[in-house]
């Protein structure tokens, strides 16, 4: 659609107004020679295209004004295709310009000798007037084109917003709703036509959105509980102030169900027991036991050395249980500082302590509601928190830090440790009552050195994983490398095997991993074990040296743990044991 077609009705009104003032007929054509407006005889041909040679073609081509005082003496009129039927005696044509582009032509036409004489005698005045009218028409056309573009953008934006699953609404500087998308309508049980123009408090009371309007500071994932139509709703809100010329003119906010967010953020790819690599008799028995555990609602205690795959079994138990579609939330009790562990597990209310996030924060138990929480390294949990975990198991609710009301939770607990909890009970470091609550269904994972026939199977599984990551052409292990892998005692278990395989894939130059591609601790004979009195200082020195090499940040500790062939949680435990600064 041309510029002038977009304002056809306006152009016709202007043509009639000009004709009424000047007493001459007026016509307006667009860049495609379609007559957009006309008066008198030309009104009958509005919407039709002007064919053949015409003065309008000349104006469009040259962008110049033309005055024809007498058609009988004008050269171009002699060759006009419509000369025989033309009743025009004189004409003044002016281009309608937008920038350097000609978007149309406005013409004043004389059909009588009187009007012909008037046009001839007042050329300059009429030309000045027509120029002004052409400018006015051009401005109107640009305005309409801009409005059409804005409308298109608005419609596109509304389509996008209505496609988004989150609720989105906008308020103006007076906190009145000016826009709301389909998801928000559905979540709030309203229609846009009902709420636009109402204040936010009338539609969605108790939200922190007005706070962003007052302060000019937005927020992200603010947890909010609101009452709507007699029901309690739990949302996560985001808000961003809108500004115009430096002043806050409104707020755009998005919100989603807290529970939908919790499930999407906690949902993991399902792991079945068939995906757990291992065919040795001990593993077959263990998988059968774990399947039986998955069919129950009992708490499970998984024991085994670091790196034996305790979390993998926990995920498989969760996936094959009737909670498999619900969240699985893992917490490493050894990796979280003791002073933060309670708030991480149970959450906190707004203002409960210095630095507490506005709106508070849900704890891991709340995030795992209806699903499973995996408490890894449970043996490293402080006694004070052990009592609270016991209370959750008994009473099925949690108390947020700074909270006044208990929050009910429906959570299955799977715990894991590499420590001897029975010995810890005797030493007064672990609660006996909690131990019996957790070990309703105990599972013990064998170390890799007791799974000789699985070592090569696991090594090949790790090889496939790392060759994909590094786009390596390595296809397997040489016989000599296989022999060394099977002879090694694997103190770091499967985690160490995975690290060794990754290192070998990076080093390998050929298609097979050979002895030279394996780390030195695999290829060199293991020295006799040091007495404990000498081993501990050596271990402390090794850890200190690696922390100096890699740094004491979280990432540095991960690298140090990887170099030692142990888990990060085990490294943290040893740092505390040896009182290493970090």
MARDRENTOR-887808 format. One line per field, with one value per residue (C-alpha): x, y, z; residue number from 1. Coordinates in nm, 3 decimals. Last residue first. Layout:
<atoms>
x (X ...) .
y (Y ...) .
z (Z ...) .
n (NUM ...) .
</atoms>
This chain:
<atoms>
x (4.121 4.357 4.440 4.314 4.429 4.084 3.901 4.094 4.044 3.667 3.668 3.869 3.621 3.336 3.523 3.558 3.894 4.143 4.402 4.422 4.041 4.023 4.275 4.077 3.753 3.934 4.047 3.691 3.561 3.842 4.155 4.396 4.511 4.881 4.861 4.568 4.771 5.063 4.843 4.674 5.008 5.151 4.846 4.876 5.245 5.172 4.901 5.111 5.397 5.199 4.967 5.256 5.331 5.192 5.452 5.507 5.258 5.440 5.439 5.192 4.873 5.025 5.212 4.892 4.801 4.892 5.231 5.064 4.858 4.519 4.434 4.349 4.672 4.801 4.650 4.706 4.354 4.192 4.433 4.343 3.972 4.024 4.217 3.945 3.672 3.869 3.917 3.544 3.476 3.691 3.923 4.136 4.153 4.371 4.543 4.581 4.280 4.387 4.742 4.626 4.398 4.689 4.904 4.620 4.586 4.273 3.988 3.854 4.046 3.944 3.872 3.589 3.687 3.340 3.245 3.578 3.514 3.182 3.288 3.602 3.402 3.189 3.503 3.660 3.339 3.334 3.710 3.669 3.347 3.516 3.732 3.448 3.609 3.872 3.581 3.450 3.122 2.808 2.616 2.238 2.036 1.652 1.527 1.873 1.764 1.538 1.784 2.067 1.851 1.787 2.158 2.259 2.605 2.927 2.897 3.199 2.982 2.746 3.042 3.146 2.796 2.804 3.110 3.180 3.136 2.786 2.450 2.095 1.774 1.483 1.132 0.955 0.600 0.644 0.423 0.548 0.575 0.457 0.662 0.960 1.293 1.484 1.215 1.057 1.000 0.716 0.665 0.655 0.889 1.122 1.129 1.207 1.495 1.635 1.610 1.803 2.072 2.099 2.234 2.460 2.642 2.614 2.935 2.793 2.513 2.773 2.494 2.141 1.928 1.583 1.305 0.974 0.638 0.817 1.181 1.196 1.051 1.317 1.587 1.483 1.267 1.405 1.282 1.076 1.368 1.691 1.853 2.171 2.151 1.920 1.552 1.456 1.258 1.197 1.444 1.490 1.492 1.793 1.989 1.898 2.024 2.342 2.459 2.643 2.785 2.943 2.801 3.027 2.993 2.612 2.608 2.243 2.063 1.706 1.501 1.173 0.858 0.798 0.989 0.788 0.626 0.977 1.194 1.343 1.400 1.582 1.783 1.876 1.991 2.193 2.372 2.427 2.605 2.831 3.146 3.344 3.388 3.360 3.024 2.699 2.349 2.081 1.726 1.411 1.102 0.839 0.876 0.909 1.244 1.386 1.300 1.481 1.779 1.798 1.793 2.060 2.278 2.250 2.353 2.633 2.780 2.758 2.957 2.754 2.816 2.719 2.408 2.177 1.970 1.903 1.717 1.821 1.561 1.683 1.657 1.372 1.479 1.461 1.144 0.976 1.062 0.961 0.622 0.585 0.666 0.405 0.522 0.550 0.655 0.655 0.685 0.688 0.579 0.680 1.000 1.166 1.494 1.340 1.097 1.172 1.017 1.096 1.181 1.006 1.048 0.805 0.802 0.454 0.267 -0.112 -0.352 -0.721 -1.018 -1.046 -0.677 -0.456 -0.088 0.244 0.554 0.903 1.112 1.279 1.452 1.411 1.383 1.499 1.315 1.231 0.861 0.770 0.987 0.802 0.473 0.569 0.623 0.292 0.025 -0.280 -0.320 -0.635 -0.740 -0.383 -0.268 -0.499 -0.771 -0.734 -0.694 -0.865 -1.192 -1.087 -0.773 -0.985 -0.941 -0.867 -0.530 -0.327 -0.533 -0.521 -0.149 -0.089 -0.290 -0.087 -0.165 -0.122 -0.201 -0.264 -0.280 0.011 -0.008 0.317 0.180 0.151 0.260 0.169 0.334 0.235 0.486 0.411 0.511 0.304 0.076 0.379 0.507 0.170 0.134 0.478 0.388 0.062 0.243 0.513 0.244 0.058 0.381 0.444 0.088 0.127 0.452 0.287 -0.005 0.228 0.429 0.108 -0.014 0.318 0.305 -0.052 0.051 0.357 0.142 -0.108 0.174 0.302 -0.052 -0.077 0.255 0.156 -0.181 -0.020 0.244 0.006 -0.260 -0.334 -0.314 -0.518 -0.784 -0.803 -0.844 -1.107 -1.311 -1.252 -1.397 -1.257 -0.961 -0.760 -0.547 -0.321 -0.162 0.105 0.240 0.508 0.805 1.110 1.386 1.245 0.878 0.752 0.412 0.484 0.287 0.067 -0.117 -0.366 -0.548 -0.832 -0.932 -1.212 -1.004 -1.191 -0.978 -0.652 -0.674 -0.358 -0.159 0.076 -0.052 -0.086 0.289 0.351 0.128 -0.040 -0.390 -0.362 -0.346 -0.191 -0.017 0.189 0.435 0.612 0.920 0.997 1.128 0.972 0.665 0.599 0.641 0.414 0.151 0.169 0.024 0.113 -0.107 -0.305 -0.421 -0.510 -0.856 -0.934 -1.102 -1.241 -1.582 -1.425 -1.230 -1.535 -1.586 -1.347 -1.067 -0.877 -0.640 -0.609 -0.360 -0.050 0.172 0.339 0.000 -0.257 -0.443 -0.704 -0.859 -1.130 -1.121 -1.337 -1.036 -1.186 -1.431 -1.176 -0.921 -1.175 -1.281 -0.920 -0.849 -1.146 -1.037 -0.680 -0.813 -1.014 -0.721 -0.468 -0.305 -0.341 -0.119 0.186 0.140 0.000) .
y (-2.108 -2.141 -2.506 -2.631 -2.988 -3.133 -2.831 -2.851 -3.229 -3.189 -2.931 -3.173 -3.454 -3.226 -3.141 -3.509 -3.683 -3.761 -3.525 -3.323 -3.309 -3.188 -2.913 -2.808 -2.793 -2.596 -2.342 -2.308 -2.235 -1.983 -2.080 -2.064 -2.329 -2.344 -2.224 -2.457 -2.741 -2.676 -2.667 -2.993 -3.167 -3.036 -3.156 -3.497 -3.519 -3.411 -3.682 -3.962 -3.936 -4.006 -4.235 -4.458 -4.417 -4.670 -4.844 -4.674 -4.746 -4.867 -4.606 -4.621 -4.519 -4.250 -4.117 -4.022 -4.231 -4.126 -4.299 -4.633 -4.619 -4.473 -4.598 -4.392 -4.199 -3.879 -3.934 -3.656 -3.511 -3.856 -3.970 -3.677 -3.745 -4.115 -4.038 -3.795 -4.055 -4.323 -4.085 -4.021 -4.394 -4.479 -4.215 -4.486 -4.667 -4.976 -4.996 -5.342 -5.316 -4.979 -5.105 -5.408 -5.194 -4.962 -5.258 -5.395 -5.055 -4.857 -4.743 -4.532 -4.203 -3.971 -3.681 -3.433 -3.307 -3.346 -3.645 -3.819 -3.746 -3.930 -4.228 -4.269 -4.253 -4.548 -4.734 -4.684 -4.799 -5.128 -5.171 -5.130 -5.336 -5.680 -5.567 -5.435 -5.460 -5.198 -4.971 -4.939 -5.116 -4.909 -4.983 -4.935 -4.886 -4.877 -4.739 -4.590 -4.228 -4.260 -4.495 -4.248 -3.959 -4.134 -4.209 -3.849 -3.806 -3.671 -3.832 -4.056 -4.370 -4.210 -4.123 -4.490 -4.588 -4.312 -4.454 -4.185 -4.186 -4.044 -4.039 -3.936 -3.988 -3.796 -3.803 -3.470 -3.359 -3.023 -2.822 -2.472 -2.384 -2.030 -1.758 -1.743 -1.580 -1.877 -2.085 -2.363 -2.688 -2.940 -3.316 -3.367 -3.665 -3.636 -3.256 -3.289 -3.524 -3.270 -3.009 -3.227 -3.292 -2.916 -2.869 -3.174 -3.015 -3.199 -3.364 -3.717 -3.614 -3.596 -3.576 -3.490 -3.574 -3.416 -3.592 -3.471 -3.348 -3.040 -3.033 -2.653 -2.629 -2.864 -2.668 -2.347 -2.072 -1.718 -1.401 -1.130 -0.895 -1.093 -1.127 -0.920 -0.868 -1.130 -1.229 -0.919 -1.114 -1.471 -1.756 -2.089 -2.437 -2.608 -2.306 -2.104 -2.386 -2.441 -2.080 -2.074 -2.424 -2.324 -2.524 -2.785 -3.054 -3.073 -3.120 -3.059 -3.221 -3.133 -3.374 -3.211 -3.407 -3.632 -3.919 -3.901 -4.243 -4.386 -4.479 -4.131 -4.086 -4.418 -4.338 -3.995 -4.143 -4.409 -4.138 -3.941 -4.236 -4.300 -4.454 -4.130 -4.092 -4.424 -4.581 -4.538 -4.473 -4.413 -4.434 -4.287 -4.493 -4.412 -4.751 -4.870 -4.694 -4.900 -5.222 -5.086 -5.003 -5.363 -5.496 -5.244 -5.354 -5.724 -5.652 -5.429 -5.696 -5.958 -5.743 -5.590 -5.216 -4.895 -4.727 -4.669 -4.979 -4.830 -4.549 -4.185 -3.921 -3.588 -3.340 -3.128 -2.885 -2.557 -2.660 -2.786 -2.480 -2.242 -2.413 -2.401 -2.031 -1.959 -1.694 -1.317 -1.042 -0.671 -0.358 -0.039 0.319 0.668 0.709 1.033 1.047 1.158 0.867 0.581 0.239 0.060 -0.312 -0.579 -0.952 -1.149 -1.509 -1.618 -1.808 -1.786 -1.819 -1.833 -1.615 -1.438 -1.360 -1.367 -1.300 -1.465 -1.310 -1.438 -1.173 -1.336 -1.018 -0.656 -0.312 0.017 0.341 0.379 0.464 0.258 -0.034 -0.029 -0.024 -0.372 -0.524 -0.715 -0.707 -0.650 -0.777 -0.633 -0.340 -0.278 -0.249 0.046 -0.004 0.143 -0.194 -0.444 -0.554 -0.526 -0.726 -1.014 -1.166 -1.500 -1.389 -1.669 -1.667 -1.291 -1.293 -1.559 -1.358 -1.040 -0.726 -0.360 -0.017 -0.108 0.201 0.257 0.639 0.642 0.377 0.004 -0.288 -0.655 -0.983 -1.333 -1.594 -1.847 -1.603 -1.629 -1.347 -1.124 -1.209 -1.142 -0.820 -0.711 -0.785 -0.593 -0.297 -0.308 -0.307 -0.024 0.172 0.112 0.221 0.533 0.614 0.563 0.783 1.062 1.033 1.059 1.355 1.532 1.463 1.597 1.915 1.959 1.915 2.172 2.417 2.362 2.413 2.753 2.870 2.750 2.922 3.254 3.228 3.122 3.383 3.510 3.177 2.992 3.264 3.258 2.881 2.908 3.148 2.944 2.637 2.295 2.426 2.168 2.198 1.892 1.716 1.457 1.155 0.996 1.178 1.082 1.327 1.378 1.294 1.493 1.559 1.694 1.994 2.009 2.315 2.250 2.418 2.337 1.989 1.825 1.526 1.289 1.339 1.393 1.064 0.904 1.225 1.313 1.666 1.718 1.680 1.980 2.225 2.466 2.314 2.233 2.601 2.736 2.406 2.462 2.193 2.146 1.923 1.582 1.470 1.123 1.179 1.519 1.372 1.079 1.322 1.513 1.208 0.929 0.620 0.494 0.666 0.392 0.385 0.429 0.766 0.774 0.929 1.200 1.314 1.478 1.709 1.638 1.388 1.167 0.870 0.838 0.557 0.671 0.425 0.711 0.840 1.063 1.365 1.557 1.900 2.091 2.467 2.704 2.792 2.743 2.462 2.283 2.299 2.158 1.880 1.778 1.786 1.558 1.317 1.309 1.233 0.939 0.808 0.837 0.491 0.501 0.811 0.633 0.338 0.000) .
z (5.276 5.566 5.626 5.959 5.880 5.946 5.803 5.477 5.484 5.501 5.223 5.008 5.078 4.968 4.648 4.565 4.544 4.266 4.409 4.085 4.069 4.428 4.347 4.037 4.237 4.506 4.247 4.117 4.467 4.517 4.708 4.416 4.168 4.255 4.616 4.671 4.518 4.753 5.063 4.962 4.906 5.234 5.426 5.262 5.352 5.709 5.726 5.581 5.835 6.153 5.959 5.858 5.488 5.245 5.034 4.699 4.419 4.110 3.832 3.544 3.724 3.947 3.643 3.458 3.150 2.795 2.806 2.879 2.559 2.464 2.117 1.809 1.816 1.977 2.321 2.575 2.586 2.584 2.860 3.088 3.041 3.115 3.436 3.549 3.486 3.670 3.964 3.986 3.958 4.264 4.414 4.579 4.245 4.325 3.983 3.831 3.599 3.463 3.415 3.217 2.999 2.918 2.807 2.592 2.419 2.503 2.278 1.993 2.017 1.732 1.970 1.937 2.288 2.441 2.227 2.302 2.670 2.695 2.485 2.698 3.021 2.904 2.791 3.134 3.304 3.111 3.165 3.543 3.569 3.589 3.878 4.093 4.437 4.346 4.238 4.592 4.673 4.735 5.056 5.059 5.377 5.382 5.712 5.755 5.789 6.094 6.263 6.212 6.328 6.661 6.703 6.656 6.508 6.661 7.006 6.949 6.965 6.713 6.490 6.493 6.380 6.116 5.943 5.686 5.309 5.343 5.170 5.252 5.058 5.204 5.060 5.090 5.158 5.322 5.560 5.645 6.013 6.102 6.268 6.032 6.115 5.970 5.803 6.004 5.819 5.822 5.805 6.185 6.231 5.935 5.964 6.335 6.264 6.018 6.293 6.540 6.278 6.240 6.590 6.552 6.257 5.921 5.803 5.825 5.588 5.309 5.050 5.158 4.855 4.867 4.680 4.538 4.665 4.808 4.693 4.667 5.018 5.151 4.968 5.140 4.995 5.013 5.179 5.009 5.021 5.044 5.386 5.404 5.779 5.928 5.936 5.736 5.476 5.587 5.556 5.384 5.546 5.393 5.271 5.582 5.805 5.603 5.609 5.943 5.880 5.550 5.256 5.093 5.360 5.351 4.974 4.888 4.593 4.497 4.284 4.183 4.086 3.784 3.946 4.268 4.207 4.220 3.921 3.885 4.260 4.299 3.986 4.121 4.453 4.268 4.069 4.389 4.554 4.256 4.408 4.404 4.778 4.961 5.026 5.215 5.085 5.349 5.217 5.369 5.300 5.037 4.868 4.508 4.471 4.759 4.574 4.270 4.493 4.613 4.257 4.158 4.453 4.364 4.006 4.131 4.359 4.083 3.836 3.555 3.605 3.428 3.567 3.269 3.350 3.694 3.522 3.521 3.435 3.308 3.593 3.728 3.998 3.807 3.622 3.940 4.146 3.869 3.835 4.215 4.238 3.973 3.734 3.727 3.492 3.561 3.346 3.549 3.480 3.377 3.575 3.460 3.266 2.939 2.958 3.193 3.248 3.577 3.562 3.769 3.827 4.046 4.174 4.275 4.550 4.548 4.843 4.756 4.854 4.520 4.518 4.826 4.764 4.855 4.698 4.612 4.438 4.137 4.014 4.123 3.970 4.119 4.035 4.403 4.380 4.074 4.191 4.525 4.334 4.200 4.546 4.535 4.805 4.589 4.232 4.071 4.289 4.406 4.045 3.985 3.725 3.376 3.210 3.441 3.277 2.911 2.991 3.121 3.467 3.635 3.771 3.611 3.289 3.244 3.326 3.059 2.804 2.848 3.047 2.951 3.095 3.458 3.678 3.918 3.872 3.672 3.436 3.498 3.283 3.296 3.205 3.321 3.217 2.941 2.667 2.345 2.455 2.499 2.150 1.988 2.186 2.067 1.705 1.742 1.897 1.628 1.359 1.533 1.557 1.186 1.102 1.316 1.140 0.800 0.911 1.021 0.700 0.492 0.695 0.647 0.272 0.247 0.431 0.212 -0.102 0.036 0.096 -0.258 -0.387 -0.216 -0.355 -0.703 -0.678 -0.586 -0.856 -1.132 -1.060 -1.413 -1.594 -1.329 -1.332 -1.712 -1.713 -1.440 -1.657 -1.971 -1.794 -1.703 -1.503 -1.307 -0.991 -0.954 -0.660 -0.741 -0.555 -0.340 -0.493 -0.288 -0.187 0.161 0.138 -0.162 -0.315 -0.664 -0.794 -1.103 -1.241 -1.520 -1.810 -2.049 -1.928 -2.127 -2.247 -2.485 -2.797 -2.607 -2.417 -2.558 -2.501 -2.788 -2.844 -2.467 -2.430 -2.654 -2.463 -2.708 -2.706 -2.336 -2.246 -1.926 -1.843 -1.529 -1.420 -1.087 -1.072 -0.922 -1.261 -1.293 -1.078 -1.241 -1.589 -1.519 -1.390 -1.716 -1.887 -2.127 -2.117 -1.822 -1.505 -1.255 -1.102 -0.730 -0.786 -1.141 -1.068 -0.854 -1.158 -1.319 -1.023 -0.740 -0.701 -0.460 -0.473 -0.853 -0.904 -1.092 -0.896 -0.709 -0.595 -0.765 -0.625 -0.821 -0.770 -0.954 -0.927 -0.718 -0.506 -0.156 -0.240 -0.454 -0.173 0.075 -0.166 -0.225 0.148 0.223 -0.053 0.085 0.434 0.304 0.102 0.386 0.361 -0.020 -0.012 0.130 -0.104 0.000) .
n (582 581 580 579 578 577 576 575 574 573 572 571 570 569 568 567 566 565 564 563 562 561 560 559 558 557 556 555 554 553 552 551 550 549 548 547 546 545 544 543 542 541 540 539 538 537 536 535 534 533 532 531 530 529 528 527 526 525 524 523 522 521 520 519 518 517 516 515 514 513 512 511 510 509 508 507 506 505 504 503 502 501 500 499 498 497 496 495 494 493 492 491 490 489 488 487 486 485 484 483 482 481 480 479 478 477 476 475 474 473 472 471 470 469 468 467 466 465 464 463 462 461 460 459 458 457 456 455 454 453 452 451 450 449 448 447 446 445 444 443 442 441 440 439 438 437 436 435 434 433 432 431 430 429 428 427 426 425 424 423 422 421 420 419 418 417 416 415 414 413 412 411 410 409 408 407 406 405 404 403 402 401 400 399 398 397 396 395 394 393 392 391 390 389 388 387 386 385 384 383 382 381 380 379 378 377 376 375 374 373 372 371 370 369 368 367 366 365 364 363 362 361 360 359 358 357 356 355 354 353 352 351 350 349 348 347 346 345 344 343 342 341 340 339 338 337 336 335 334 333 332 331 330 329 328 327 326 325 324 323 322 321 320 319 318 317 316 315 314 313 312 311 310 309 308 307 306 305 304 303 302 301 300 299 298 297 296 295 294 293 292 291 290 289 288 287 286 285 284 283 282 281 280 279 278 277 276 275 274 273 272 271 270 269 268 267 266 265 264 263 262 261 260 259 258 257 256 255 254 253 252 251 250 249 248 247 246 245 244 243 242 241 240 239 238 237 236 235 234 233 232 231 230 229 228 227 226 225 224 223 222 221 220 219 218 217 216 215 214 213 212 211 210 209 208 207 206 205 204 203 202 201 200 199 198 197 196 195 194 193 192 191 190 189 188 187 186 185 184 183 182 181 180 179 178 177 176 175 174 173 172 171 170 169 168 167 166 165 164 163 162 161 160 159 158 157 156 155 154 153 152 151 150 149 148 147 146 145 144 143 142 141 140 139 138 137 136 135 134 133 132 131 130 129 128 127 126 125 124 123 122 121 120 119 118 117 116 115 114 113 112 111 110 109 108 107 106 105 104 103 102 101 100 99 98 97 96 95 94 93 92 91 90 89 88 87 86 85 84 83 82 81 80 79 78 77 76 75 74 73 72 71 70 69 68 67 66 65 64 63 62 61 60 59 58 57 56 55 54 53 52 51 50 49 48 47 46 45 44 43 42 41 40 39 38 37 36 35 34 33 32 31 30 29 28 27 26 25 24 23 22 21 20 19 18 17 16 15 14 13 12 11 10 9 8 7 6 5 4 3 2 1) .
</atoms>
